[in-house]
Structure formats: structure tokens, C-alpha cells
Amino acid sequence: MSPAASTPGAPAPRVTPSERGADVGRRIGVGLMYGLWKPRVLGSWRVPATGPVILAVNHSHNVDGPMVMGVAPRPTHFLIKKEAFVGPLGPFLRGIGQLQVDRTTADRTAITDALAVLDQGGVLGIFPEGTRGDGDFASLRAGLAYFAVRSGAPIVPVAVLGSTERRGRLVKQLPPLRSRVDVVFGDPFDAGDGSGRRTRKALDEATVRIQGQLTAHLENARRLTGR
């Protein structure tokens, strides 16, 4: 037993997010999403098969995260607001490799966990708008640019397009049950300018580039799916 483990009051050893847990989450997501809706997945082959990747997902339905977890070709660790980690759902989400983040502050624990996923060659899922809204990438937070520039991981844009039909909805934030939900993966791209700079100006410039790429992908996805 190590000294730290035997010392009363010593902090517990840090546990990095589990890819095995995320794979379990992916399997659960597959069953849940295909059981309740009719996902149509386009372009999943664009996700690099190995190495660190960031999935940047628009966010207009509560089902967006679980949907992408279930249909993505690789296990994904999503940054999820801490308010979701309540009661038994907290240990469950952590058990399937998901990351808790406090959106009201610079959450150093969440930042460390997210970078650990990328450092280990894993897939990090982010809602760059920060919260559920119109899902149009109109307003991005700086976190996505930071993770992309800091890690050098490519960004894959993901558009989740559900039905706007209100009939058949049990919860207004969810698409109607058994309706089609399109998940469109775009081409990976680098957020940085190749200089390796991590200054505030470099991150601001990266955010502008990212927003242009994500908006263009969303427009293409809507044309492709007719949504």
C-alpha cells in the first residue's frame, strides 16, 4: 500500500475517464436510441479511426448527447453539465466515462479530465454552444477552441437534426417517439493556424474559424437531409 493510500485524509488517486466505460455507454445508447427513435447516420466514416478527436455537436434536443454516443463509431466522452449528475444518475454517468463540468466557472477538474481523454487518444464530445438552444452554432464558447488548440486534436462537426413536429412528443425537449433523427458527421479539420500559439488572440481566431466550419456543416447537413 502506498503512503498516500494509508494516510488518513489523503486525496484519493485520480481516476482518468474510462474508455471501457464509454464503450458500455455507447452500447446502451445504441439500444436506447434505436428503440425510441429512428436514427439515420450519415458520414460516420469521416471520424478518424484512431487518435484524439473532438466531436462538436449542435444542441437543440435533450437526446443529442445520448444519440451521438449511440451512433458514433468510437466510444465518446461527453462534457455534461454538473446539474445532470444528480442522485443515481451521477455514478451512472461517471461509470460510462462521461465528464462532469461546472459551466459557471473555469472548471479545472473538467479541463484536466477532457485533456486526459485527448492525451490518451480518445474521443471528446462537446456542445460548443454551452447549452441547449436553437442548435445553430450561432454563439460558441471558447472551450472548444482551447481543447482543440491545446491538444492538436482535429474537430469533427456533428449535426443532429430531429423532427420539429410537436405531435407525439412526451417531453417537449425531445423529438417525437419513433420519428427519424438524422446525425450527420462532417469532415475533420484543425482549429489552429499551424503556429502552435495558445494566446488569447490565437484562441479567438480559432473560435472564428471553428464557427465558420460548424455553420457551413450545419447548412450542408440541412440541405442533405431536407431538415
FIKOLZA-1660 file (N, C-alpha, C; in steps of 0.1 Angstrom, whole numbers, plus 5000, padded with zeros to 4 digits):
% residues 227
   i   px   py   pz ch aa at
   1 5009 4988 5000  A  M  N
   1 5000 5000 5000  A  M CA
   1 5009 5012 5000  A  M  C
   2 5005 5022 4992  A  S  N
   2 5014 5034 4991  A  S CA
   2 5011 5043 5003  A  S  C
   3 5021 5052 5007  A  P  N
   3 5019 5061 5018  A  P CA
   3 5007 5069 5017  A  P  C
   4 5004 5074 5004  A  A  N
   4 4993 5083 5003  A  A CA
   4 4980 5076 5006  A  A  C
   5 4980 5063 5002  A  A  N
   5 4967 5055 5004  A  A CA
   5 4965 5052 5019  A  A  C
   6 4976 5051 5026  A  S  N
   6 4975 5047 5040  A  S CA
   6 4974 5059 5050  A  S  C
   7 4975 5072 5044  A  T  N
   7 4975 5083 5053  A  T CA
   7 4960 5088 5054  A  T  C
   8 4955 5089 5066  A  P  N
   8 4941 5094 5067  A  P CA
   8 4940 5108 5062  A  P  C
   9 4929 5110 5054  A  G  N
   9 4927 5124 5048  A  G CA
   9 4934 5126 5035  A  G  C
  10 4942 5117 5031  A  A  N
  10 4950 5119 5018  A  A CA
  10 4940 5118 5007  A  A  C
  11 4942 5126 4996  A  P  N
  11 4932 5126 4985  A  P CA
  11 4933 5113 4978  A  P  C
  12 4921 5108 4973  A  A  N
  12 4921 5095 4966  A  A CA
  12 4928 5097 4952  A  A  C
  13 4935 5086 4948  A  P  N
  13 4941 5087 4935  A  P CA
  13 4932 5091 4924  A  P  C
  14 4937 5099 4915  A  R  N
  14 4928 5104 4904  A  R CA
  14 4925 5092 4894  A  R  C
  15 4913 5091 4890  A  V  N
  15 4909 5081 4881  A  V CA
  15 4906 5088 4868  A  V  C
  16 4913 5084 4857  A  T  N
  16 4911 5090 4844  A  T CA
  16 4898 5084 4838  A  T  C
  17 4891 5092 4829  A  P  N
  17 4879 5086 4823  A  P CA
  17 4882 5073 4816  A  P  C
  18 4873 5064 4818  A  S  N
  18 4874 5050 4813  A  S CA
  18 4869 5049 4798  A  S  C
  19 4877 5045 4789  A  E  N
  19 4872 5042 4775  A  E CA
  19 4863 5030 4775  A  E  C
  20 4867 5020 4784  A  R  N
  20 4858 5008 4785  A  R CA
  20 4844 5012 4790  A  R  C
  21 4844 5022 4800  A  G  N
  21 4831 5027 4804  A  G CA
  21 4823 5034 4793  A  G  C
  22 4830 5042 4785  A  A  N
  22 4824 5049 4774  A  A CA
  22 4819 5039 4764  A  A  C
  23 4826 5028 4762  A  D  N
  23 4821 5018 4752  A  D CA
  23 4808 5012 4757  A  D  C
  24 4807 5009 4770  A  V  N
  24 4795 5004 4776  A  V CA
  24 4784 5015 4774  A  V  C
  25 4787 5027 4776  A  G  N
  25 4777 5038 4773  A  G CA
  25 4772 5038 4759  A  G  C
  26 4782 5036 4750  A  R  N
  26 4778 5035 4735  A  R CA
  26 4769 5024 4733  A  R  C
  27 4771 5012 4739  A  R  N
  27 4762 5001 4737  A  R CA
  27 4748 5004 4742  A  R  C
  28 4748 5010 4754  A  I  N
  28 4735 5014 4760  A  I CA
  28 4728 5024 4750  A  I  C
  29 4736 5034 4745  A  G  N
  29 4730 5044 4736  A  G CA
  29 4724 5038 4724  A  G  C
  30 4731 5028 4718  A  V  N
  30 4726 5021 4706  A  V CA
  30 4712 5015 4709  A  V  C
  31 4711 5008 4720  A  G  N
  31 4698 5002 4723  A  G CA
  31 4687 5012 4725  A  G  C
  32 4690 5022 4733  A  L  N
  32 4681 5032 4737  A  L CA
  32 4676 5041 4725  A  L  C
  33 4686 5046 4717  A  M  N
  33 4682 5054 4706  A  M CA
  33 4675 5047 4695  A  M  C
  34 4679 5035 4691  A  Y  N
  34 4672 5027 4681  A  Y CA
  34 4659 5022 4686  A  Y  C
  35 4658 5021 4699  A  G  N
  35 4645 5016 4704  A  G CA
  35 4634 5027 4705  A  G  C
  36 4638 5039 4707  A  L  N
  36 4629 5050 4708  A  L CA
  36 4627 5059 4696  A  L  C
  37 4638 5060 4688  A  W  N
  37 4637 5068 4676  A  W CA
  37 4642 5060 4664  A  W  C
  38 4643 5067 4652  A  K  N
  38 4648 5060 4640  A  K CA
  38 4660 5068 4635  A  K  C
  39 4672 5066 4641  A  P  N
  39 4684 5073 4637  A  P CA
  39 4688 5070 4623  A  P  C
  40 4691 5080 4615  A  R  N
  40 4698 5078 4602  A  R CA
  40 4711 5085 4603  A  R  C
  41 4722 5077 4602  A  V  N
  41 4735 5082 4604  A  V CA
  41 4742 5083 4590  A  V  C
  42 4748 5095 4588  A  L  N
  42 4754 5099 4576  A  L CA
  42 4769 5103 4579  A  L  C
  43 4778 5098 4571  A  G  N
  43 4792 5103 4572  A  G CA
  43 4800 5098 4584  A  G  C
  44 4796 5088 4591  A  S  N
  44 4803 5084 4603  A  S CA
  44 4817 5079 4600  A  S  C
  45 4819 5075 4587  A  W  N
  45 4833 5071 4583  A  W CA
  45 4843 5082 4583  A  W  C
  46 4838 5095 4584  A  R  N
  46 4847 5106 4585  A  R CA
  46 4854 5108 4598  A  R  C
  47 4849 5101 4609  A  V  N
  47 4856 5102 4622  A  V CA
  47 4868 5093 4621  A  V  C
  48 4880 5099 4624  A  P  N
  48 4893 5092 4623  A  P CA
  48 4892 5079 4632  A  P  C
  49 4897 5068 4627  A  A  N
  49 4896 5055 4634  A  A CA
  49 4904 5055 4646  A  A  C
  50 4915 5062 4647  A  T  N
  50 4924 5062 4658  A  T CA
  50 4928 5076 4661  A  T  C
  51 4934 5078 4673  A  G  N
  51 4939 5091 4677  A  G CA
  51 4929 5100 4683  A  G  C
  52 4933 5111 4689  A  P  N
  52 4924 5120 4696  A  P CA
  52 4915 5128 4686  A  P  C
  53 4902 5129 4690  A  V  N
  53 4892 5136 4681  A  V CA
  53 4883 5143 4690  A  V  C
  54 4878 5155 4685  A  I  N
  54 4868 5162 4692  A  I CA
  54 4855 5162 4684  A  I  C
  55 4844 5157 4689  A  L  N
  55 4831 5158 4682  A  L CA
  55 4824 5171 4687  A  L  C
  56 4822 5180 4678  A  A  N
  56 4815 5193 4681  A  A CA
  56 4800 5192 4676  A  A  C
  57 4791 5191 4686  A  V  N
  57 4777 5187 4683  A  V CA
  57 4768 5199 4686  A  V  C
  58 4759 5202 4676  A  N  N
  58 4749 5212 4679  A  N CA
  58 4739 5207 4690  A  N  C
  59 4732 5216 4696  A  H  N
  59 4724 5211 4708  A  H CA
  59 4710 5218 4708  A  H  C
  60 4700 5211 4703  A  S  N
  60 4687 5216 4703  A  S CA
  60 4677 5207 4710  A  S  C
  61 4681 5194 4713  A  H  N
  61 4673 5184 4720  A  H CA
  61 4680 5178 4731  A  H  C
  62 4673 5174 4741  A  N  N
  62 4680 5167 4752  A  N CA
  62 4686 5153 4748  A  N  C
  63 4682 5148 4737  A  V  N
  63 4686 5135 4732  A  V CA
  63 4699 5136 4724  A  V  C
  64 4704 5148 4721  A  D  N
  64 4716 5149 4712  A  D CA
  64 4728 5142 4717  A  D  C
  65 4731 5143 4730  A  G  N
  65 4743 5136 4735  A  G CA
  65 4742 5121 4735  A  G  C
  66 4731 5115 4741  A  P  N
  66 4729 5101 4740  A  P CA
  66 4729 5096 4726  A  P  C
  67 4722 5104 4717  A  M  N
  67 4721 5099 4703  A  M CA
  67 4735 5098 4697  A  M  C
  68 4744 5108 4698  A  V  N
  68 4757 5107 4693  A  V CA
  68 4765 5096 4699  A  V  C
  69 4764 5095 4713  A  M  N
  69 4771 5084 4719  A  M CA
  69 4767 5070 4713  A  M  C
  70 4755 5069 4710  A  G  N
  70 4750 5056 4705  A  G CA
  70 4754 5053 4690  A  G  C
  71 4755 5064 4682  A  V  N
  71 4757 5061 4668  A  V CA
  71 4772 5064 4663  A  V  C
  72 4780 5071 4672  A  A  N
  72 4793 5074 4668  A  A CA
  72 4801 5061 4667  A  A  C
  73 4811 5060 4657  A  P  N
  73 4818 5048 4655  A  P CA
  73 4828 5045 4666  A  P  C
  74 4831 5054 4675  A  R  N
  74 4840 5052 4686  A  R CA
  74 4834 5056 4699  A  R  C
  75 4838 5050 4711  A  P  N
  75 4833 5054 4724  A  P CA
  75 4836 5069 4726  A  P  C
  76 4827 5076 4731  A  T  N
  76 4828 5091 4733  A  T CA
  76 4826 5095 4747  A  T  C
  77 4835 5104 4752  A  H  N
  77 4833 5110 4765  A  H CA
  77 4828 5124 4763  A  H  C
  78 4816 5127 4768  A  F  N
  78 4810 5140 4766  A  F CA
  78 4812 5148 4779  A  F  C
  79 4814 5161 4777  A  L  N
  79 4814 5171 4788  A  L CA
  79 4799 5174 4790  A  L  C
  80 4794 5171 4802  A  I  N
  80 4780 5172 4806  A  I CA
  80 4778 5181 4818  A  I  C
  81 4769 5190 4818  A  K  N
  81 4766 5199 4829  A  K CA
  81 4765 5192 4842  A  K  C
  82 4770 5198 4853  A  K  N
  82 4770 5191 4866  A  K CA
  82 4756 5189 4871  A  K  C
  83 4746 5197 4866  A  E  N
  83 4732 5196 4871  A  E CA
  83 4727 5182 4867  A  E  C
  84 4732 5175 4857  A  A  N
  84 4727 5162 4853  A  A CA
  84 4732 5151 4862  A  A  C
  85 4743 5154 4870  A  F  N
  85 4749 5144 4879  A  F CA
  85 4742 5144 4892  A  F  C
  86 4729 5141 4892  A  V  N
  86 4721 5141 4905  A  V CA
  86 4717 5127 4908  A  V  C
  87 4716 5124 4921  A  G  N
  87 4711 5111 4925  A  G CA
  87 4719 5099 4919  A  G  C
  88 4712 5088 4916  A  P  N
  88 4719 5077 4910  A  P CA
  88 4724 5079 4896  A  P  C
  89 4720 5090 4889  A  L  N
  89 4724 5093 4876  A  L CA
  89 4739 5097 4876  A  L  C
  90 4743 5103 4887  A  G  N
  90 4757 5108 4888  A  G CA
  90 4767 5096 4886  A  G  C
  91 4767 5086 4895  A  P  N
  91 4776 5074 4894  A  P CA
  91 4774 5067 4881  A  P  C
  92 4762 5067 4875  A  F  N
  92 4760 5060 4862  A  F CA
  92 4767 5067 4851  A  F  C
  93 4766 5081 4851  A  L  N
  93 4773 5088 4840  A  L CA
  93 4788 5087 4841  A  L  C
  94 4793 5088 4854  A  R  N
  94 4807 5086 4856  A  R CA
  94 4812 5072 4852  A  R  C
  95 4803 5062 4855  A  G  N
  95 4807 5049 4852  A  G CA
  95 4808 5046 4837  A  G  C
  96 4800 5054 4828  A  I  N
  96 4801 5052 4814  A  I CA
  96 4810 5062 4808  A  I  C
  97 4819 5068 4816  A  G  N
  97 4830 5076 4811  A  G CA
  97 4827 5090 4807  A  G  C
  98 4815 5095 4812  A  Q  N
  98 4812 5109 4809  A  Q CA
  98 4817 5119 4819  A  Q  C
  99 4819 5131 4815  A  L  N
  99 4827 5141 4823  A  L CA
  99 4818 5152 4828  A  L  C
 100 4818 5154 4841  A  Q  N
 100 4810 5165 4847  A  Q CA
 100 4817 5178 4846  A  Q  C
 101 4810 5189 4842  A  V  N
 101 4816 5202 4841  A  V CA
 101 4806 5212 4847  A  V  C
 102 4812 5222 4855  A  D  N
 102 4805 5233 4860  A  D CA
 102 4806 5244 4850  A  D  C
 103 4795 5248 4844  A  R  N
 103 4795 5258 4833  A  R CA
 103 4796 5272 4838  A  R  C
 104 4795 5274 4852  A  T  N
 104 4795 5288 4857  A  T CA
 104 4810 5293 4860  A  T  C
 105 4820 5284 4859  A  T  N
 105 4833 5288 4862  A  T CA
 105 4843 5281 4853  A  T  C
 106 4856 5284 4854  A  A  N
 106 4866 5277 4847  A  A CA
 106 4869 5264 4855  A  A  C
 107 4862 5253 4852  A  D  N
 107 4863 5241 4859  A  D CA
 107 4875 5233 4856  A  D  C
 108 4885 5234 4865  A  R  N
 108 4898 5228 4863  A  R CA
 108 4898 5213 4862  A  R  C
 109 4889 5207 4871  A  T  N
 109 4888 5193 4871  A  T CA
 109 4883 5188 4857  A  T  C
 110 4873 5195 4852  A  A  N
 110 4867 5191 4839  A  A CA
 110 4877 5193 4828  A  A  C
 111 4885 5204 4829  A  I  N
 111 4895 5206 4819  A  I CA
 111 4906 5195 4819  A  I  C
 112 4910 5192 4831  A  T  N
 112 4920 5181 4832  A  T CA
 112 4915 5168 4827  A  T  C
 113 4903 5164 4830  A  D  N
 113 4897 5152 4825  A  D CA
 113 4895 5152 4810  A  D  C
 114 4891 5163 4804  A  A  N
 114 4889 5164 4790  A  A CA
 114 4903 5162 4783  A  A  C
 115 4913 5169 4788  A  L  N
 115 4926 5168 4782  A  L CA
 115 4932 5154 4783  A  L  C
 116 4928 5147 4794  A  A  N
 116 4933 5134 4796  A  A CA
 116 4927 5124 4786  A  A  C
 117 4915 5126 4782  A  V  N
 117 4908 5118 4772  A  V CA
 117 4916 5120 4759  A  V  C
 118 4919 5132 4755  A  L  N
 118 4926 5135 4743  A  L CA
 118 4940 5130 4743  A  L  C
 119 4947 5132 4755  A  D  N
 119 4961 5128 4756  A  D CA
 119 4962 5113 4754  A  D  C
 120 4951 5105 4758  A  Q  N
 120 4951 5091 4757  A  Q CA
 120 4946 5086 4743  A  Q  C
 121 4944 5096 4734  A  G  N
 121 4939 5092 4720  A  G CA
 121 4925 5089 4720  A  G  C
 122 4917 5094 4729  A  G  N
 122 4902 5092 4729  A  G CA
 122 4894 5102 4722  A  G  C
 123 4881 5101 4723  A  V  N
 123 4871 5109 4716  A  V CA
 123 4864 5118 4727  A  V  C
 124 4865 5131 4725  A  L  N
 124 4858 5140 4734  A  L CA
 124 4846 5146 4727  A  L  C
 125 4835 5146 4733  A  G  N
 125 4823 5152 4728  A  G CA
 125 4820 5165 4735  A  G  C
 126 4817 5176 4727  A  I  N
 126 4814 5189 4733  A  I CA
 126 4802 5195 4726  A  I  C
 127 4794 5202 4734  A  F  N
 127 4784 5211 4728  A  F CA
 127 4790 5225 4729  A  F  C
 128 4795 5230 4718  A  P  N
 128 4802 5243 4718  A  P CA
 128 4794 5255 4721  A  P  C
 129 4780 5253 4720  A  E  N
 129 4772 5264 4723  A  E CA
 129 4770 5265 4738  A  E  C
 130 4774 5255 4746  A  G  N
 130 4773 5255 4760  A  G CA
 130 4760 5251 4766  A  G  C
 131 4749 5252 4759  A  T  N
 131 4736 5248 4765  A  T CA
 131 4727 5245 4754  A  T  C
 132 4716 5239 4757  A  R  N
 132 4706 5236 4747  A  R CA
 132 4699 5249 4742  A  R  C
 133 4697 5250 4729  A  G  N
 133 4691 5262 4723  A  G CA
 133 4685 5259 4710  A  G  C
 134 4688 5268 4700  A  D  N
 134 4684 5266 4686  A  D CA
 134 4692 5256 4679  A  D  C
 135 4704 5253 4684  A  G  N
 135 4713 5243 4678  A  G CA
 135 4718 5247 4664  A  G  C
 136 4721 5261 4663  A  D  N
 136 4726 5266 4650  A  D CA
 136 4740 5271 4651  A  D  C
 137 4747 5268 4661  A  F  N
 137 4761 5272 4663  A  F CA
 137 4763 5287 4662  A  F  C
 138 4753 5295 4665  A  A  N
 138 4753 5309 4664  A  A CA
 138 4762 5316 4674  A  A  C
 139 4764 5309 4686  A  S  N
 139 4772 5315 4697  A  S CA
 139 4780 5304 4703  A  S  C
 140 4793 5305 4701  A  L  N
 140 4802 5295 4706  A  L CA
 140 4810 5300 4719  A  L  C
 141 4812 5291 4728  A  R  N
 141 4821 5293 4739  A  R CA
 141 4835 5290 4736  A  R  C
 142 4845 5295 4743  A  A  N
 142 4859 5294 4740  A  A CA
 142 4864 5280 4743  A  A  C
 143 4857 5272 4750  A  G  N
 143 4863 5259 4755  A  G CA
 143 4867 5250 4743  A  G  C
 144 4859 5249 4733  A  L  N
 144 4862 5241 4721  A  L CA
 144 4875 5245 4715  A  L  C
 145 4877 5258 4713  A  A  N
 145 4890 5262 4707  A  A CA
 145 4902 5259 4716  A  A  C
 146 4900 5260 4729  A  Y  N
 146 4911 5257 4738  A  Y CA
 146 4915 5243 4737  A  Y  C
 147 4905 5234 4738  A  F  N
 147 4908 5219 4738  A  F CA
 147 4915 5216 4724  A  F  C
 148 4910 5221 4714  A  A  N
 148 4915 5218 4700  A  A CA
 148 4929 5223 4699  A  A  C
 149 4932 5235 4702  A  V  N
 149 4945 5241 4701  A  V CA
 149 4955 5235 4710  A  V  C
 150 4950 5233 4723  A  R  N
 150 4959 5227 4733  A  R CA
 150 4963 5213 4730  A  R  C
 151 4954 5205 4725  A  S  N
 151 4957 5191 4722  A  S CA
 151 4962 5188 4708  A  S  C
 152 4958 5197 4699  A  G  N
 152 4961 5194 4685  A  G CA
 152 4951 5184 4678  A  G  C
 153 4941 5180 4685  A  A  N
 153 4931 5171 4680  A  A CA
 153 4923 5177 4669  A  A  C
 154 4919 5170 4659  A  P  N
 154 4910 5175 4649  A  P CA
 154 4896 5176 4654  A  P  C
 155 4888 5185 4648  A  I  N
 155 4874 5186 4652  A  I CA
 155 4866 5180 4641  A  I  C
 156 4856 5172 4645  A  V  N
 156 4846 5166 4635  A  V CA
 156 4833 5173 4639  A  V  C
 157 4827 5181 4630  A  P  N
 157 4814 5187 4632  A  P CA
 157 4803 5176 4631  A  P  C
 158 4793 5177 4640  A  V  N
 158 4782 5168 4640  A  V CA
 158 4769 5175 4641  A  V  C
 159 4760 5173 4632  A  A  N
 159 4747 5179 4632  A  A CA
 159 4737 5169 4635  A  A  C
 160 4729 5171 4646  A  V  N
 160 4718 5163 4650  A  V CA
 160 4705 5170 4646  A  V  C
 161 4698 5165 4637  A  L  N
 161 4686 5171 4632  A  L CA
 161 4674 5163 4634  A  L  C
 162 4665 5167 4644  A  G  N
 162 4653 5159 4647  A  G CA
 162 4641 5166 4642  A  G  C
 163 4630 5160 4642  A  S  N
 163 4618 5165 4637  A  S CA
 163 4613 5177 4645  A  S  C
 164 4608 5187 4639  A  T  N
 164 4602 5199 4645  A  T CA
 164 4587 5197 4648  A  T  C
 165 4582 5185 4644  A  E  N
 165 4568 5182 4646  A  E CA
 165 4565 5180 4661  A  E  C
 166 4555 5187 4666  A  R  N
 166 4552 5187 4681  A  R CA
 166 4543 5175 4685  A  R  C
 167 4536 5169 4675  A  R  N
 167 4527 5158 4679  A  R CA
 167 4535 5146 4682  A  R  C
 168 4531 5138 4692  A  G  N
 168 4538 5126 4695  A  G CA
 168 4549 5128 4705  A  G  C
 169 4551 5140 4710  A  R  N
 169 4562 5143 4720  A  R CA
 169 4557 5140 4734  A  R  C
 170 4564 5132 4741  A  L  N
 170 4561 5130 4755  A  L CA
 170 4568 5142 4763  A  L  C
 171 4579 5146 4759  A  V  N
 171 4586 5157 4765  A  V CA
 171 4590 5167 4754  A  V  C
 172 4587 5180 4756  A  K  N
 172 4589 5190 4745  A  K CA
 172 4603 5191 4741  A  K  C
 173 4613 5188 4749  A  Q  N
 173 4627 5189 4745  A  Q CA
 173 4632 5177 4738  A  Q  C
 174 4623 5167 4735  A  L  N
 174 4627 5155 4728  A  L CA
 174 4619 5154 4714  A  L  C
 175 4626 5148 4704  A  P  N
 175 4618 5146 4692  A  P CA
 175 4607 5136 4694  A  P  C
 176 4596 5136 4686  A  P  N
 176 4585 5126 4688  A  P CA
 176 4591 5112 4688  A  P  C
 177 4585 5103 4696  A  L  N
 177 4589 5089 4696  A  L CA
 177 4587 5083 4682  A  L  C
 178 4597 5075 4679  A  R  N
 178 4597 5067 4666  A  R CA
 178 4599 5077 4654  A  R  C
 179 4602 5089 4656  A  S  N
 179 4605 5098 4645  A  S CA
 179 4619 5097 4640  A  S  C
 180 4622 5101 4628  A  R  N
 180 4635 5100 4623  A  R CA
 180 4644 5111 4629  A  R  C
 181 4656 5107 4633  A  V  N
 181 4666 5117 4637  A  V CA
 181 4678 5115 4629  A  V  C
 182 4683 5126 4622  A  D  N
 182 4694 5125 4613  A  D CA
 182 4707 5129 4621  A  D  C
 183 4717 5122 4620  A  V  N
 183 4730 5125 4626  A  V CA
 183 4740 5125 4615  A  V  C
 184 4746 5137 4612  A  V  N
 184 4754 5139 4601  A  V CA
 184 4768 5143 4605  A  V  C
 185 4778 5135 4603  A  F  N
 185 4792 5138 4606  A  F CA
 185 4799 5145 4594  A  F  C
 186 4807 5155 4598  A  G  N
 186 4814 5163 4587  A  G CA
 186 4829 5159 4586  A  G  C
 187 4836 5165 4578  A  D  N
 187 4850 5163 4576  A  D CA
 187 4858 5169 4588  A  D  C
 188 4868 5162 4592  A  P  N
 188 4876 5167 4603  A  P CA
 188 4884 5179 4598  A  P  C
 189 4887 5188 4608  A  F  N
 189 4895 5200 4604  A  F CA
 189 4903 5204 4617  A  F  C
 190 4914 5211 4614  A  D  N
 190 4922 5216 4625  A  D CA
 190 4918 5231 4629  A  D  C
 191 4917 5233 4642  A  A  N
 191 4913 5247 4646  A  A CA
 191 4924 5257 4646  A  A  C
 192 4936 5253 4648  A  G  N
 192 4947 5262 4649  A  G CA
 192 4952 5267 4635  A  G  C
 193 4961 5276 4635  A  D  N
 193 4966 5282 4623  A  D CA
 193 4980 5276 4619  A  D  C
 194 4984 5265 4626  A  G  N
 194 4996 5259 4624  A  G CA
 194 5008 5264 4631  A  G  C
 195 5006 5275 4638  A  S  N
 195 5017 5282 4645  A  S CA
 195 5020 5276 4659  A  S  C
 196 5010 5269 4664  A  G  N
 196 5011 5263 4678  A  G CA
 196 5008 5274 4689  A  G  C
 197 5005 5286 4685  A  R  N
 197 5002 5296 4695  A  R CA
 197 4990 5293 4703  A  R  C
 198 4990 5296 4717  A  R  N
 198 4979 5294 4725  A  R CA
 198 4975 5307 4732  A  R  C
 199 4978 5318 4726  A  T  N
 199 4975 5331 4732  A  T CA
 199 4960 5334 4731  A  T  C
 200 4955 5344 4739  A  R  N
 200 4941 5347 4738  A  R CA
 200 4937 5351 4724  A  R  C
 201 4945 5358 4717  A  K  N
 201 4942 5362 4703  A  K CA
 201 4941 5350 4694  A  K  C
 202 4951 5340 4696  A  A  N
 202 4951 5328 4688  A  A CA
 202 4938 5320 4690  A  A  C
 203 4933 5319 4703  A  L  N
 203 4921 5312 4706  A  L CA
 203 4909 5319 4700  A  L  C
 204 4909 5332 4701  A  D  N
 204 4898 5340 4695  A  D CA
 204 4897 5337 4680  A  D  C
 205 4909 5337 4673  A  E  N
 205 4909 5335 4659  A  E CA
 205 4905 5321 4656  A  E  C
 206 4909 5311 4664  A  A  N
 206 4904 5297 4662  A  A CA
 206 4889 5296 4664  A  A  C
 207 4884 5303 4673  A  T  N
 207 4869 5302 4675  A  T CA
 207 4862 5307 4663  A  T  C
 208 4867 5318 4657  A  V  N
 208 4861 5323 4644  A  V CA
 208 4861 5312 4633  A  V  C
 209 4873 5306 4632  A  R  N
 209 4875 5296 4622  A  R CA
 209 4865 5284 4624  A  R  C
 210 4864 5280 4637  A  I  N
 210 4856 5269 4641  A  I CA
 210 4841 5272 4638  A  I  C
 211 4837 5284 4641  A  Q  N
 211 4823 5288 4639  A  Q CA
 211 4819 5287 4624  A  Q  C
 212 4829 5292 4616  A  G  N
 212 4826 5291 4602  A  G CA
 212 4825 5277 4597  A  G  C
 213 4833 5268 4601  A  Q  N
 213 4833 5254 4597  A  Q CA
 213 4820 5247 4602  A  Q  C
 214 4816 5250 4615  A  L  N
 214 4805 5243 4620  A  L CA
 214 4792 5248 4614  A  L  C
 215 4791 5261 4611  A  T  N
 215 4779 5267 4605  A  T CA
 215 4778 5261 4591  A  T  C
 216 4789 5261 4583  A  A  N
 216 4788 5255 4570  A  A CA
 216 4784 5241 4570  A  A  C
 217 4789 5233 4579  A  H  N
 217 4785 5219 4580  A  H CA
 217 4770 5218 4583  A  H  C
 218 4765 5226 4592  A  L  N
 218 4751 5225 4596  A  L CA
 218 4742 5228 4583  A  L  C
 219 4746 5238 4576  A  E  N
 219 4739 5242 4564  A  E CA
 219 4739 5231 4554  A  E  C
 220 4750 5225 4552  A  N  N
 220 4751 5213 4543  A  N CA
 220 4743 5201 4547  A  N  C
 221 4743 5199 4561  A  A  N
 221 4735 5188 4566  A  A CA
 221 4720 5190 4564  A  A  C
 222 4716 5202 4566  A  R  N
 222 4702 5205 4564  A  R CA
 222 4698 5204 4549  A  R  C
 223 4707 5208 4540  A  R  N
 223 4704 5206 4526  A  R CA
 223 4703 5191 4522  A  R  C
 224 4713 5183 4528  A  L  N
 224 4714 5169 4525  A  L CA
 224 4701 5161 4530  A  L  C
 225 4697 5165 4542  A  T  N
 225 4686 5158 4548  A  T CA
 225 4672 5164 4546  A  T  C
 226 4672 5176 4541  A  G  N
 226 4659 5183 4539  A  G CA
 226 4653 5188 4552  A  G  C
 227 4661 5190 4562  A  R  N
 227 4656 5194 4575  A  R CA
 227 4656 5209 4576  A  R  C
% end
